[in-house]
């Protein structure tokens, strides 16, 4: 039996992503459906990213390693 009281699944789209996030993505990084959660977007590299590569600007709260 199918439960008819389930709410519809919301799928994140590019329209949900703030403009500053899209502007801060490096040239070789794209947002596509996540491999972990198909209802969310994930960050995908179109080529290898060198260790230490920085991109931004950073917007948000910095967290200690123990907090993530």
BELHUJO-V559990 format. One record per pair of residues at least 24 apart in sequence whose C-alpha atoms are under 7 Angstrom apart, sorted by sequence separation. I is the first residue (numbers start at 1). J is the second residue. D is the distance in Angstrom with one decimal. If there is no record, write none. Layout:
# BELHUJO-V559990
I/J/D + I/J/D
This chain:
# BELHUJO-V559990
12/39/5.8 + 11/39/4.3 + 12/40/5.0 + 13/41/6.9 + 10/39/6.6 + 11/40/6.2 + 12/41/6.2 + 26/55/6.3 + 24/55/6.7 + 25/56/6.8 + 24/56/4.7 + 24/57/5.8
